[in-house]
Amino acid sequence: MPYDKRSDLPDNVRNVLPPHAQDIYQEAFNSAWDEYKDPEERRGNASREETAHRVAWAAVKSKYDKGQDGNWHPKQE
């Protein structure tokens, strides 16, 4: 169930992440969806979808931090 466009992303992603972070999430999710199609490639009993969401959030967190204001902000390099 890869995401074709930003508007297809889950509400909890679209409602909290800025557009660029949504793009990162979408790209990482879609990539992980393909990469972890075989259960042997996943940790524990995680589903393909669960694994793809975890990878996507990790990708976002590598570039963005959640601020004390509750919003996501690009990390300062």
PQR file with spaces between the fields and no chain letter, atoms N, CA, C, O and H, PARSE charges and radii, in Angstrom:
ATOM       1  N    MET     1       0.799   -1.192    0.000 -0.4000 1.5000
ATOM       2  CA   MET     1       0.000    0.000    0.000 -0.0000 2.0000
ATOM       3  C    MET     1       0.847    1.264    0.000  0.5500 1.7000
ATOM       4  O    MET     1       0.646    2.139    0.843 -0.5500 1.4000
ATOM       5  N    PRO     2       1.765    1.373   -0.906 -0.5600 1.5000
ATOM       6  CA   PRO     2       2.559    2.601   -0.997  0.2800 2.0000
ATOM       7  C    PRO     2       1.661    3.818   -1.225  0.5500 1.7000
ATOM       8  O    PRO     2       0.536    3.700   -1.712 -0.5500 1.4000
ATOM       9  N    TYR     3       2.176    4.962   -0.867 -0.4000 1.5000
ATOM      10  CA   TYR     3       1.423    6.215   -1.003 -0.0000 2.0000
ATOM      11  C    TYR     3       1.818    6.914   -2.301  0.5500 1.7000
ATOM      12  O    TYR     3       2.995    7.188   -2.535 -0.5500 1.4000
ATOM      13  H    TYR     3       3.089    5.057   -0.471  0.4000 1.0000
ATOM      14  N    ASP     4       0.831    7.198   -3.137 -0.4000 1.5000
ATOM      15  CA   ASP     4       1.075    7.860   -4.422 -0.0000 2.0000
ATOM      16  C    ASP     4       1.278    9.360   -4.282  0.5500 1.7000
ATOM      17  O    ASP     4       2.041    9.963   -5.037 -0.5500 1.4000
ATOM      18  H    ASP     4      -0.125    6.975   -2.947  0.4000 1.0000
ATOM      19  N    LYS     5       0.596    9.959   -3.319 -0.4000 1.5000
ATOM      20  CA   LYS     5       0.705   11.412   -3.133 -0.0000 2.0000
ATOM      21  C    LYS     5       0.543   11.750   -1.657  0.5500 1.7000
ATOM      22  O    LYS     5       0.062   10.942   -0.864 -0.5500 1.4000
ATOM      23  H    LYS     5      -0.024    9.469   -2.707  0.4000 1.0000
ATOM      24  N    ARG     6       0.955   12.953   -1.315 -0.4000 1.5000
ATOM      25  CA   ARG     6       0.903   13.397    0.077 -0.0000 2.0000
ATOM      26  C    ARG     6      -0.474   13.259    0.694  0.5500 1.7000
ATOM      27  O    ARG     6      -0.607   12.880    1.857 -0.5500 1.4000
ATOM      28  H    ARG     6       1.346   13.609   -1.960  0.4000 1.0000
ATOM      29  N    SER     7      -1.496   13.567   -0.085 -0.4000 1.5000
ATOM      30  CA   SER     7      -2.859   13.524    0.456 -0.0000 2.0000
ATOM      31  C    SER     7      -3.298   12.109    0.820  0.5500 1.7000
ATOM      32  O    SER     7      -4.312   11.936    1.496 -0.5500 1.4000
ATOM      33  H    SER     7      -1.388   13.875   -1.030  0.4000 1.0000
ATOM      34  N    ASP     8      -2.556   11.099    0.385 -0.4000 1.5000
ATOM      35  CA   ASP     8      -2.859    9.708    0.734 -0.0000 2.0000
ATOM      36  C    ASP     8      -2.276    9.302    2.087  0.5500 1.7000
ATOM      37  O    ASP     8      -2.656    8.274    2.647 -0.5500 1.4000
ATOM      38  H    ASP     8      -1.732   11.240   -0.165  0.4000 1.0000
ATOM      39  N    LEU     9      -1.359   10.104    2.606 -0.4000 1.5000
ATOM      40  CA   LEU     9      -0.708    9.765    3.873 -0.0000 2.0000
ATOM      41  C    LEU     9      -1.731    9.730    5.010  0.5500 1.7000
ATOM      42  O    LEU     9      -2.771   10.384    4.928 -0.5500 1.4000
ATOM      43  H    LEU     9      -1.049   10.939    2.151  0.4000 1.0000
ATOM      44  N    PRO    10      -1.442    8.967    6.071 -0.5600 1.5000
ATOM      45  CA   PRO    10      -2.352    8.924    7.222  0.2800 2.0000
ATOM      46  C    PRO    10      -2.530   10.307    7.841  0.5500 1.7000
ATOM      47  O    PRO    10      -1.639   11.153    7.766 -0.5500 1.4000
ATOM      48  N    ASP    11      -3.681   10.521    8.447 -0.4000 1.5000
ATOM      49  CA   ASP    11      -3.982   11.808    9.081 -0.0000 2.0000
ATOM      50  C    ASP    11      -2.927   12.203   10.104  0.5500 1.7000
ATOM      51  O    ASP    11      -2.557   13.374   10.190 -0.5500 1.4000
ATOM      52  H    ASP    11      -4.404    9.834    8.508  0.4000 1.0000
ATOM      53  N    ASN    12      -2.439   11.235   10.884 -0.4000 1.5000
ATOM      54  CA   ASN    12      -1.467   11.575   11.927 -0.0000 2.0000
ATOM      55  C    ASN    12      -0.126   12.015   11.352  0.5500 1.7000
ATOM      56  O    ASN    12       0.714   12.540   12.083 -0.5500 1.4000
ATOM      57  H    ASN    12      -2.740   10.284   10.815  0.4000 1.0000
ATOM      58  N    VAL    13       0.085   11.814   10.079 -0.4000 1.5000
ATOM      59  CA   VAL    13       1.285   12.311    9.406 -0.0000 2.0000
ATOM      60  C    VAL    13       0.975   13.668    8.771  0.5500 1.7000
ATOM      61  O    VAL    13       1.715   14.632    8.969 -0.5500 1.4000
ATOM      62  H    VAL    13      -0.596   11.387    9.485  0.4000 1.0000
ATOM      63  N    ARG    14      -0.104   13.739    8.019 -0.4000 1.5000
ATOM      64  CA   ARG    14      -0.469   14.982    7.317 -0.0000 2.0000
ATOM      65  C    ARG    14      -0.772   16.127    8.272  0.5500 1.7000
ATOM      66  O    ARG    14      -0.478   17.283    7.970 -0.5500 1.4000
ATOM      67  H    ARG    14      -0.705   12.956    7.858  0.4000 1.0000
ATOM      68  N    ASN    15      -1.356   15.813    9.415 -0.4000 1.5000
ATOM      69  CA   ASN    15      -1.774   16.870   10.338 -0.0000 2.0000
ATOM      70  C    ASN    15      -0.664   17.403   11.223  0.5500 1.7000
ATOM      71  O    ASN    15      -0.833   18.439   11.866 -0.5500 1.4000
ATOM      72  H    ASN    15      -1.595   14.874    9.660  0.4000 1.0000
ATOM      73  N    VAL    16       0.474   16.715   11.268 -0.4000 1.5000
ATOM      74  CA   VAL    16       1.532   17.174   12.176 -0.0000 2.0000
ATOM      75  C    VAL    16       2.834   17.551   11.483  0.5500 1.7000
ATOM      76  O    VAL    16       3.593   18.366   12.008 -0.5500 1.4000
ATOM      77  H    VAL    16       0.612   15.873   10.746  0.4000 1.0000
ATOM      78  N    LEU    17       3.109   16.977   10.321 -0.4000 1.5000
ATOM      79  CA   LEU    17       4.389   17.241    9.668 -0.0000 2.0000
ATOM      80  C    LEU    17       4.278   18.326    8.602  0.5500 1.7000
ATOM      81  O    LEU    17       3.278   18.404    7.889 -0.5500 1.4000
ATOM      82  H    LEU    17       2.492   16.315    9.895  0.4000 1.0000
ATOM      83  N    PRO    18       5.311   19.165    8.496 -0.5600 1.5000
ATOM      84  CA   PRO    18       5.335   20.139    7.403  0.2800 2.0000
ATOM      85  C    PRO    18       5.487   19.405    6.064  0.5500 1.7000
ATOM      86  O    PRO    18       5.895   18.244    6.038 -0.5500 1.4000
ATOM      87  N    PRO    19       5.160   20.074    4.959 -0.5600 1.5000
ATOM      88  CA   PRO    19       5.184   19.419    3.639  0.2800 2.0000
ATOM      89  C    PRO    19       6.481   18.684    3.302  0.5500 1.7000
ATOM      90  O    PRO    19       6.432   17.554    2.814 -0.5500 1.4000
ATOM      91  N    HIS    20       7.627   19.294    3.548 -0.4000 1.5000
ATOM      92  CA   HIS    20       8.890   18.626    3.217 -0.0000 2.0000
ATOM      93  C    HIS    20       9.062   17.345    4.024  0.5500 1.7000
ATOM      94  O    HIS    20       9.521   16.334    3.493 -0.5500 1.4000
ATOM      95  H    HIS    20       7.667   20.212    3.944  0.4000 1.0000
ATOM      96  N    ALA    21       8.701   17.381    5.294 -0.4000 1.5000
ATOM      97  CA   ALA    21       8.800   16.181    6.137 -0.0000 2.0000
ATOM      98  C    ALA    21       7.819   15.108    5.659  0.5500 1.7000
ATOM      99  O    ALA    21       8.110   13.915    5.753 -0.5500 1.4000
ATOM     100  H    ALA    21       8.329   18.202    5.726  0.4000 1.0000
ATOM     101  N    GLN    22       6.669   15.526    5.151 -0.4000 1.5000
ATOM     102  CA   GLN    22       5.720   14.564    4.586 -0.0000 2.0000
ATOM     103  C    GLN    22       6.321   13.879    3.358  0.5500 1.7000
ATOM     104  O    GLN    22       6.124   12.683    3.148 -0.5500 1.4000
ATOM     105  H    GLN    22       6.433   16.494    5.075  0.4000 1.0000
ATOM     106  N    ASP    23       7.053   14.645    2.554 -0.4000 1.5000
ATOM     107  CA   ASP    23       7.715   14.062    1.386 -0.0000 2.0000
ATOM     108  C    ASP    23       8.744   13.011    1.818  0.5500 1.7000
ATOM     109  O    ASP    23       8.842   11.942    1.215 -0.5500 1.4000
ATOM     110  H    ASP    23       7.214   15.618    2.725  0.4000 1.0000
ATOM     111  N    ILE    24       9.503   13.327    2.859 -0.4000 1.5000
ATOM     112  CA   ILE    24      10.489   12.389    3.392 -0.0000 2.0000
ATOM     113  C    ILE    24       9.785   11.130    3.873  0.5500 1.7000
ATOM     114  O    ILE    24      10.220   10.016    3.579 -0.5500 1.4000
ATOM     115  H    ILE    24       9.424   14.196    3.348  0.4000 1.0000
ATOM     116  N    TYR    25       8.709   11.307    4.604 -0.4000 1.5000
ATOM     117  CA   TYR    25       7.942   10.178    5.128 -0.0000 2.0000
ATOM     118  C    TYR    25       7.447    9.297    3.985  0.5500 1.7000
ATOM     119  O    TYR    25       7.612    8.078    4.015 -0.5500 1.4000
ATOM     120  H    TYR    25       8.356   12.212    4.842  0.4000 1.0000
ATOM     121  N    GLN    26       6.846    9.913    2.991 -0.4000 1.5000
ATOM     122  CA   GLN    26       6.286    9.172    1.860 -0.0000 2.0000
ATOM     123  C    GLN    26       7.366    8.369    1.130  0.5500 1.7000
ATOM     124  O    GLN    26       7.184    7.186    0.842 -0.5500 1.4000
ATOM     125  H    GLN    26       6.711   10.904    2.966  0.4000 1.0000
ATOM     126  N    GLU    27       8.467    9.013    0.843 -0.4000 1.5000
ATOM     127  CA   GLU    27       9.547    8.344    0.119 -0.0000 2.0000
ATOM     128  C    GLU    27      10.128    7.182    0.932  0.5500 1.7000
ATOM     129  O    GLU    27      10.374    6.104    0.392 -0.5500 1.4000
ATOM     130  H    GLU    27       8.614    9.974    1.077  0.4000 1.0000
ATOM     131  N    ALA    28      10.342    7.405    2.219 -0.4000 1.5000
ATOM     132  CA   ALA    28      10.902    6.355    3.076 -0.0000 2.0000
ATOM     133  C    ALA    28       9.918    5.199    3.246  0.5500 1.7000
ATOM     134  O    ALA    28      10.314    4.034    3.216 -0.5500 1.4000
ATOM     135  H    ALA    28      10.142    8.281    2.658  0.4000 1.0000
ATOM     136  N    PHE    29       8.646    5.519    3.425 -0.4000 1.5000
ATOM     137  CA   PHE    29       7.636    4.464    3.565 -0.0000 2.0000
ATOM     138  C    PHE    29       7.602    3.596    2.318  0.5500 1.7000
ATOM     139  O    PHE    29       7.644    2.369    2.403 -0.5500 1.4000
ATOM     140  H    PHE    29       8.325    6.466    3.450  0.4000 1.0000
ATOM     141  N    ASN    30       7.525    4.239    1.161 -0.4000 1.5000
ATOM     142  CA   ASN    30       7.433    3.493   -0.097 -0.0000 2.0000
ATOM     143  C    ASN    30       8.663    2.623   -0.328  0.5500 1.7000
ATOM     144  O    ASN    30       8.550    1.492   -0.800 -0.5500 1.4000
ATOM     145  H    ASN    30       7.491    5.236    1.092  0.4000 1.0000
ATOM     146  N    SER    31       9.823    3.148    0.000 -0.4000 1.5000
ATOM     147  CA   SER    31      11.055    2.389   -0.155 -0.0000 2.0000
ATOM     148  C    SER    31      11.069    1.177    0.789  0.5500 1.7000
ATOM     149  O    SER    31      11.411    0.066    0.385 -0.5500 1.4000
ATOM     150  H    SER    31       9.914    4.067    0.383  0.4000 1.0000
ATOM     151  N    ALA    32      10.693    1.410    2.046 -0.4000 1.5000
ATOM     152  CA   ALA    32      10.668    0.322    3.026 -0.0000 2.0000
ATOM     153  C    ALA    32       9.607   -0.720    2.676  0.5500 1.7000
ATOM     154  O    ALA    32       9.800   -1.913    2.909 -0.5500 1.4000
ATOM     155  H    ALA    32      10.415    2.313    2.375  0.4000 1.0000
ATOM     156  N    TRP    33       8.499   -0.266    2.121 -0.4000 1.5000
ATOM     157  CA   TRP    33       7.442   -1.188    1.708 -0.0000 2.0000
ATOM     158  C    TRP    33       8.006   -2.221    0.728  0.5500 1.7000
ATOM     159  O    TRP    33       7.701   -3.410    0.812 -0.5500 1.4000
ATOM     160  H    TRP    33       8.343    0.703    1.932  0.4000 1.0000
ATOM     161  N    ASP    34       8.826   -1.742   -0.193 -0.4000 1.5000
ATOM     162  CA   ASP    34       9.440   -2.646   -1.169 -0.0000 2.0000
ATOM     163  C    ASP    34      10.555   -3.483   -0.538  0.5500 1.7000
ATOM     164  O    ASP    34      10.662   -4.684   -0.786 -0.5500 1.4000
ATOM     165  H    ASP    34       9.073   -0.776   -0.261  0.4000 1.0000
ATOM     166  N    GLU    35      11.374   -2.834    0.273 -0.4000 1.5000
ATOM     167  CA   GLU    35      12.548   -3.509    0.837 -0.0000 2.0000
ATOM     168  C    GLU    35      12.187   -4.619    1.819  0.5500 1.7000
ATOM     169  O    GLU    35      12.872   -5.640    1.874 -0.5500 1.4000
ATOM     170  H    GLU    35      11.287   -1.858    0.474  0.4000 1.0000
ATOM     171  N    TYR    36      11.128   -4.434    2.586 -0.4000 1.5000
ATOM     172  CA   TYR    36      10.777   -5.382    3.641 -0.0000 2.0000
ATOM     173  C    TYR    36       9.549   -6.227    3.303  0.5500 1.7000
ATOM     174  O    TYR    36       8.761   -6.566    4.186 -0.5500 1.4000
ATOM     175  H    TYR    36      10.571   -3.605    2.541  0.4000 1.0000
ATOM     176  N    LYS    37       9.392   -6.562    2.030 -0.4000 1.5000
ATOM     177  CA   LYS    37       8.234   -7.372    1.634 -0.0000 2.0000
ATOM     178  C    LYS    37       8.322   -8.793    2.171  0.5500 1.7000
ATOM     179  O    LYS    37       7.297   -9.430    2.414 -0.5500 1.4000
ATOM     180  H    LYS    37      10.033   -6.287    1.313  0.4000 1.0000
ATOM     181  N    ASP    38       9.543   -9.296    2.359 -0.4000 1.5000
ATOM     182  CA   ASP    38       9.718  -10.649    2.891 -0.0000 2.0000
ATOM     183  C    ASP    38       9.776  -10.608    4.416  0.5500 1.7000
ATOM     184  O    ASP    38      10.562   -9.845    4.978 -0.5500 1.4000
ATOM     185  H    ASP    38      10.376   -8.779    2.162  0.4000 1.0000
ATOM     186  N    PRO    39       8.957  -11.416    5.096 -0.5600 1.5000
ATOM     187  CA   PRO    39       8.933  -11.407    6.563  0.2800 2.0000
ATOM     188  C    PRO    39      10.299  -11.658    7.198  0.5500 1.7000
ATOM     189  O    PRO    39      10.561  -11.178    8.301 -0.5500 1.4000
ATOM     190  N    GLU    40      11.172  -12.404    6.519 -0.4000 1.5000
ATOM     191  CA   GLU    40      12.499  -12.697    7.084 -0.0000 2.0000
ATOM     192  C    GLU    40      13.351  -11.435    7.208  0.5500 1.7000
ATOM     193  O    GLU    40      14.314  -11.411    7.974 -0.5500 1.4000
ATOM     194  H    GLU    40      10.959  -12.794    5.623  0.4000 1.0000
ATOM     195  N    GLU    41      13.008  -10.405    6.471 -0.4000 1.5000
ATOM     196  CA   GLU    41      13.769   -9.152    6.484 -0.0000 2.0000
ATOM     197  C    GLU    41      13.355   -8.234    7.640  0.5500 1.7000
ATOM     198  O    GLU    41      14.042   -7.256    7.932 -0.5500 1.4000
ATOM     199  H    GLU    41      12.226  -10.425    5.849  0.4000 1.0000
ATOM     200  N    ARG    42      12.239   -8.547    8.292 -0.4000 1.5000
ATOM     201  CA   ARG    42      11.704   -7.687    9.358 -0.0000 2.0000
ATOM     202  C    ARG    42      12.111   -8.205   10.729  0.5500 1.7000
ATOM     203  O    ARG    42      12.448   -9.378   10.891 -0.5500 1.4000
ATOM     204  H    ARG    42      11.681   -9.342    8.054  0.4000 1.0000
ATOM     205  N    ARG    43      12.073   -7.324   11.699 -0.4000 1.5000
ATOM     206  CA   ARG    43      12.377   -7.704   13.076 -0.0000 2.0000
ATOM     207  C    ARG    43      11.132   -8.268   13.744  0.5500 1.7000
ATOM     208  O    ARG    43      10.034   -7.735   13.588 -0.5500 1.4000
ATOM     209  H    ARG    43      11.799   -6.371   11.567  0.4000 1.0000
ATOM     210  N    GLY    44      11.313   -9.331   14.475 -0.4000 1.5000
ATOM     211  CA   GLY    44      10.209   -9.912   15.236 -0.0000 2.0000
ATOM     212  C    GLY    44       9.033  -10.278   14.355  0.5500 1.7000
ATOM     213  O    GLY    44       9.193  -10.797   13.251 -0.5500 1.4000
ATOM     214  H    GLY    44      12.205   -9.764   14.602  0.4000 1.0000
ATOM     215  N    ASN    45       7.858   -9.997   14.865 -0.4000 1.5000
ATOM     216  CA   ASN    45       6.624  -10.319   14.145 -0.0000 2.0000
ATOM     217  C    ASN    45       5.997   -9.084   13.505  0.5500 1.7000
ATOM     218  O    ASN    45       4.801   -9.079   13.215 -0.5500 1.4000
ATOM     219  H    ASN    45       7.728   -9.575   15.762  0.4000 1.0000
ATOM     220  N    ALA    46       6.778   -8.057   13.287 -0.4000 1.5000
ATOM     221  CA   ALA    46       6.245   -6.811   12.732 -0.0000 2.0000
ATOM     222  C    ALA    46       5.687   -7.049   11.327  0.5500 1.7000
ATOM     223  O    ALA    46       6.268   -7.778   10.523 -0.5500 1.4000
ATOM     224  H    ALA    46       7.750   -8.061   13.522  0.4000 1.0000
ATOM     225  N    SER    47       4.562   -6.425   11.060 -0.4000 1.5000
ATOM     226  CA   SER    47       3.963   -6.523    9.732 -0.0000 2.0000
ATOM     227  C    SER    47       4.749   -5.651    8.753  0.5500 1.7000
ATOM     228  O    SER    47       5.547   -4.804    9.153 -0.5500 1.4000
ATOM     229  H    SER    47       4.090   -5.833   11.713  0.4000 1.0000
ATOM     230  N    ARG    48       4.510   -5.874    7.499 -0.4000 1.5000
ATOM     231  CA   ARG    48       5.159   -5.065    6.454 -0.0000 2.0000
ATOM     232  C    ARG    48       4.808   -3.595    6.632  0.5500 1.7000
ATOM     233  O    ARG    48       5.674   -2.727    6.526 -0.5500 1.4000
ATOM     234  H    ARG    48       3.861   -6.563    7.175  0.4000 1.0000
ATOM     235  N    GLU    49       3.535   -3.318    6.903 -0.4000 1.5000
ATOM     236  CA   GLU    49       3.086   -1.939    7.077 -0.0000 2.0000
ATOM     237  C    GLU    49       3.712   -1.296    8.315  0.5500 1.7000
ATOM     238  O    GLU    49       4.179   -0.158    8.263 -0.5500 1.4000
ATOM     239  H    GLU    49       2.831   -4.023    6.989  0.4000 1.0000
ATOM     240  N    GLU    50       3.716   -2.026    9.414 -0.4000 1.5000
ATOM     241  CA   GLU    50       4.301   -1.501   10.651 -0.0000 2.0000
ATOM     242  C    GLU    50       5.780   -1.179   10.455  0.5500 1.7000
ATOM     243  O    GLU    50       6.258   -0.135   10.898 -0.5500 1.4000
ATOM     244  H    GLU    50       3.336   -2.950    9.456  0.4000 1.0000
ATOM     245  N    THR    51       6.491   -2.064    9.801 -0.4000 1.5000
ATOM     246  CA   THR    51       7.913   -1.845    9.532 -0.0000 2.0000
ATOM     247  C    THR    51       8.110   -0.615    8.662  0.5500 1.7000
ATOM     248  O    THR    51       8.991    0.200    8.937 -0.5500 1.4000
ATOM     249  H    THR    51       6.103   -2.913    9.441  0.4000 1.0000
ATOM     250  N    ALA    52       7.309   -0.468    7.622 -0.4000 1.5000
ATOM     251  CA   ALA    52       7.443    0.692    6.728 -0.0000 2.0000
ATOM     252  C    ALA    52       7.165    1.995    7.474  0.5500 1.7000
ATOM     253  O    ALA    52       7.851    2.992    7.244 -0.5500 1.4000
ATOM     254  H    ALA    52       6.593   -1.130    7.399  0.4000 1.0000
ATOM     255  N    HIS    53       6.166    2.003    8.367 -0.4000 1.5000
ATOM     256  CA   HIS    53       5.878    3.218    9.150 -0.0000 2.0000
ATOM     257  C    HIS    53       7.039    3.547   10.088  0.5500 1.7000
ATOM     258  O    HIS    53       7.393    4.715   10.250 -0.5500 1.4000
ATOM     259  H    HIS    53       5.610    1.193    8.554  0.4000 1.0000
ATOM     260  N    ARG    54       7.626    2.534   10.699 -0.4000 1.5000
ATOM     261  CA   ARG    54       8.765    2.776   11.602 -0.0000 2.0000
ATOM     262  C    ARG    54       9.947    3.372   10.843  0.5500 1.7000
ATOM     263  O    ARG    54      10.591    4.309   11.314 -0.5500 1.4000
ATOM     264  H    ARG    54       7.339    1.585   10.567  0.4000 1.0000
ATOM     265  N    VAL    55      10.220    2.824    9.677 -0.4000 1.5000
ATOM     266  CA   VAL    55      11.316    3.341    8.851 -0.0000 2.0000
ATOM     267  C    VAL    55      11.022    4.785    8.445  0.5500 1.7000
ATOM     268  O    VAL    55      11.910    5.636    8.483 -0.5500 1.4000
ATOM     269  H    VAL    55       9.696    2.063    9.294  0.4000 1.0000
ATOM     270  N    ALA    56       9.789    5.055    8.062 -0.4000 1.5000
ATOM     271  CA   ALA    56       9.419    6.399    7.624 -0.0000 2.0000
ATOM     272  C    ALA    56       9.578    7.418    8.747  0.5500 1.7000
ATOM     273  O    ALA    56      10.114    8.504    8.528 -0.5500 1.4000
ATOM     274  H    ALA    56       9.067    4.364    8.032  0.4000 1.0000
ATOM     275  N    TRP    57       9.113    7.070    9.954 -0.4000 1.5000
ATOM     276  CA   TRP    57       9.279    7.999   11.072 -0.0000 2.0000
ATOM     277  C    TRP    57      10.749    8.206   11.406  0.5500 1.7000
ATOM     278  O    TRP    57      11.156    9.318   11.741 -0.5500 1.4000
ATOM     279  H    TRP    57       8.678    6.187   10.131  0.4000 1.0000
ATOM     280  N    ALA    58      11.542    7.159   11.321 -0.4000 1.5000
ATOM     281  CA   ALA    58      12.981    7.295   11.584 -0.0000 2.0000
ATOM     282  C    ALA    58      13.619    8.235   10.572  0.5500 1.7000
ATOM     283  O    ALA    58      14.496    9.025   10.923 -0.5500 1.4000
ATOM     284  H    ALA    58      11.211    6.256   11.049  0.4000 1.0000
ATOM     285  N    ALA    59      13.188    8.157    9.325 -0.4000 1.5000
ATOM     286  CA   ALA    59      13.724    9.047    8.290 -0.0000 2.0000
ATOM     287  C    ALA    59      13.368   10.500    8.587  0.5500 1.7000
ATOM     288  O    ALA    59      14.202   11.392    8.433 -0.5500 1.4000
ATOM     289  H    ALA    59      12.476    7.516    9.039  0.4000 1.0000
ATOM     290  N    VAL    60      12.141   10.733    9.010 -0.4000 1.5000
ATOM     291  CA   VAL    60      11.717   12.098    9.357 -0.0000 2.0000
ATOM     292  C    VAL    60      12.540   12.604   10.542  0.5500 1.7000
ATOM     293  O    VAL    60      13.025   13.735   10.529 -0.5500 1.4000
ATOM     294  H    VAL    60      11.464   10.008    9.136  0.4000 1.0000
ATOM     295  N    LYS    61      12.693   11.768   11.558 -0.4000 1.5000
ATOM     296  CA   LYS    61      13.412   12.181   12.767 -0.0000 2.0000
ATOM     297  C    LYS    61      14.890   12.416   12.522  0.5500 1.7000
ATOM     298  O    LYS    61      15.551   13.064   13.334 -0.5500 1.4000
ATOM     299  H    LYS    61      12.298   10.849   11.569  0.4000 1.0000
ATOM     300  N    SER    62      15.424   11.904   11.421 -0.4000 1.5000
ATOM     301  CA   SER    62      16.824   12.176   11.106 -0.0000 2.0000
ATOM     302  C    SER    62      17.005   13.591   10.567  0.5500 1.7000
ATOM     303  O    SER    62      18.115   14.122   10.580 -0.5500 1.4000
ATOM     304  H    SER    62      14.887   11.378   10.762  0.4000 1.0000
ATOM     305  N    LYS    63      15.932   14.198   10.097 -0.4000 1.5000
ATOM     306  CA   LYS    63      16.001   15.548    9.510 -0.0000 2.0000
ATOM     307  C    LYS    63      15.198   16.593   10.281  0.5500 1.7000
ATOM     308  O    LYS    63      15.412   17.791   10.102 -0.5500 1.4000
ATOM     309  H    LYS    63      15.030   13.766   10.086  0.4000 1.0000
ATOM     310  N    TYR    64      14.280   16.152   11.132 -0.4000 1.5000
ATOM     311  CA   TYR    64      13.389   17.059   11.864 -0.0000 2.0000
ATOM     312  C    TYR    64      13.359   16.703   13.339  0.5500 1.7000
ATOM     313  O    TYR    64      13.527   15.546   13.724 -0.5500 1.4000
ATOM     314  H    TYR    64      14.105   15.178   11.278  0.4000 1.0000
ATOM     315  N    ASP    65      13.139   17.727   14.156 -0.4000 1.5000
ATOM     316  CA   ASP    65      12.925   17.559   15.589 -0.0000 2.0000
ATOM     317  C    ASP    65      11.564   18.118   15.943  0.5500 1.7000
ATOM     318  O    ASP    65      11.098   19.086   15.343 -0.5500 1.4000
ATOM     319  H    ASP    65      13.002   18.667   13.843  0.4000 1.0000
ATOM     320  N    LYS    66      10.929   17.495   16.927 -0.4000 1.5000
ATOM     321  CA   LYS    66       9.675   18.035   17.427 -0.0000 2.0000
ATOM     322  C    LYS    66      10.023   19.051   18.504  0.5500 1.7000
ATOM     323  O    LYS    66      10.643   18.720   19.515 -0.5500 1.4000
ATOM     324  H    LYS    66      11.307   16.708   17.415  0.4000 1.0000
ATOM     325  N    GLY    67       9.615   20.287   18.270 -0.4000 1.5000
ATOM     326  CA   GLY    67       9.952   21.360   19.190 -0.0000 2.0000
ATOM     327  C    GLY    67       9.074   21.375   20.421  0.5500 1.7000
ATOM     328  O    GLY    67       8.073   20.663   20.504 -0.5500 1.4000
ATOM     329  H    GLY    67       9.112   20.556   17.449  0.4000 1.0000
ATOM     330  N    GLN    68       9.466   22.198   21.374 -0.4000 1.5000
ATOM     331  CA   GLN    68       8.676   22.342   22.597 -0.0000 2.0000
ATOM     332  C    GLN    68       7.308   22.940   22.309  0.5500 1.7000
ATOM     333  O    GLN    68       6.390   22.840   23.123 -0.5500 1.4000
ATOM     334  H    GLN    68      10.279   22.777   21.307  0.4000 1.0000
ATOM     335  N    ASP    69       7.182   23.564   21.139 -0.4000 1.5000
ATOM     336  CA   ASP    69       5.890   24.123   20.742 -0.0000 2.0000
ATOM     337  C    ASP    69       4.966   23.060   20.137  0.5500 1.7000
ATOM     338  O    ASP    69       3.833   23.354   19.757 -0.5500 1.4000
ATOM     339  H    ASP    69       7.927   23.646   20.477  0.4000 1.0000
ATOM     340  N    GLY    70       5.471   21.809   20.054 -0.4000 1.5000
ATOM     341  CA   GLY    70       4.665   20.725   19.518 -0.0000 2.0000
ATOM     342  C    GLY    70       4.727   20.583   18.008  0.5500 1.7000
ATOM     343  O    GLY    70       4.128   19.668   17.442 -0.5500 1.4000
ATOM     344  H    GLY    70       6.392   21.570   20.362  0.4000 1.0000
ATOM     345  N    ASN    71       5.451   21.485   17.352 -0.4000 1.5000
ATOM     346  CA   ASN    71       5.588   21.437   15.896 -0.0000 2.0000
ATOM     347  C    ASN    71       6.928   20.812   15.504  0.5500 1.7000
ATOM     348  O    ASN    71       7.882   20.819   16.283 -0.5500 1.4000
ATOM     349  H    ASN    71       5.938   22.228   17.811  0.4000 1.0000
ATOM     350  N    TRP    72       6.983   20.276   14.292 -0.4000 1.5000
ATOM     351  CA   TRP    72       8.203   19.685   13.768 -0.0000 2.0000
ATOM     352  C    TRP    72       8.989   20.753   13.030  0.5500 1.7000
ATOM     353  O    TRP    72       8.435   21.501   12.225 -0.5500 1.4000
ATOM     354  H    TRP    72       6.208   20.270   13.659  0.4000 1.0000
ATOM     355  N    HIS    73      10.302   20.821   13.314 -0.4000 1.5000
ATOM     356  CA   HIS    73      11.189   21.830   12.739 -0.0000 2.0000
ATOM     357  C    HIS    73      12.414   21.151   12.139  0.5500 1.7000
ATOM     358  O    HIS    73      12.900   20.160   12.683 -0.5500 1.4000
ATOM     359  H    HIS    73      10.753   20.214   13.968  0.4000 1.0000
ATOM     360  N    PRO    74      12.922   21.681   11.012 -0.5600 1.5000
ATOM     361  CA   PRO    74      14.145   21.114   10.445  0.2800 2.0000
ATOM     362  C    PRO    74      15.296   21.201   11.451  0.5500 1.7000
ATOM     363  O    PRO    74      15.435   22.196   12.162 -0.5500 1.4000
ATOM     364  N    LYS    75      16.109   20.159   11.501 -0.4000 1.5000
ATOM     365  CA   LYS    75      17.276   20.185   12.379 -0.0000 2.0000
ATOM     366  C    LYS    75      18.285   21.174   11.836  0.5500 1.7000
ATOM     367  O    LYS    75      18.452   21.314   10.625 -0.5500 1.4000
ATOM     368  H    LYS    75      15.996   19.350   10.923  0.4000 1.0000
ATOM     369  N    GLN    76      18.942   21.844   12.732 -0.4000 1.5000
ATOM     370  CA   GLN    76      20.008   22.781   12.355 -0.0000 2.0000
ATOM     371  C    GLN    76      21.287   21.984   12.148  0.5500 1.7000
ATOM     372  O    GLN    76      21.711   21.234   13.027 -0.5500 1.4000
ATOM     373  H    GLN    76      18.807   21.731   13.716  0.4000 1.0000
ATOM     374  N    GLU    77      21.887   22.149   11.001 -0.4000 1.5000
ATOM     375  CA   GLU    77      23.120   21.388   10.712 -0.0000 2.0000
ATOM     376  C    GLU    77      24.343   22.208   10.984  0.5500 1.7000
ATOM     377  O    GLU    77      25.462   21.729   10.797 -0.5500 1.4000
ATOM     378  H    GLU    77      21.542   22.758   10.287  0.4000 1.0000
